[in-house]
Amino acid sequence: MSAITDAAIIEVANLCPHLQTLNLDYAKLITDRAVIHAAEHCDLKSVDLSNQGGITDESILALAKNCPNLKLLKVDSWESDDTHI
C-alpha cells in the first residue's frame, strides 16, 4: 500500500476546485506544499491536519488567508513553533 503524497493532493486540488473537505490525518508524507496549494485552489470548509510531521505554520497561515469559508480546522497532535500564530 502506498502513502498519499503532495503530488496526489495537488492533482486533486487542480481537478476539484469545489473540494470542501480535506482530511490528511496521519498522512505523514504531506508537506506545506500540498496544503498551501489546496488552500489556494479549493473552497475548503473543513481541514484535518492531525498527527502531522511535515506541516508547519505556513499551512495554517495559507488556510487562514485563502479559505474564508473554513469552519473547521483540526490540528490534534500537531506541533507549531507558534512564531506566526
Sequence and secondary structure as in RCSB ss.txt:
>XXXX:A:sequence
MSAITDAAIIEVANLCPHLQTLNLDYAKLITDRAVIHAAEHCDLKSVDLSNQGGITDESILALAKNCPNLKLLKV
DSWESDDTHI
>XXXX:A:secstr
     HHHHHHHHHH TT  EEE TT TT  HHHHHHHHHHS  SEEE TT SS  HHHHHHHHHH TT  EEE 
TT     S  
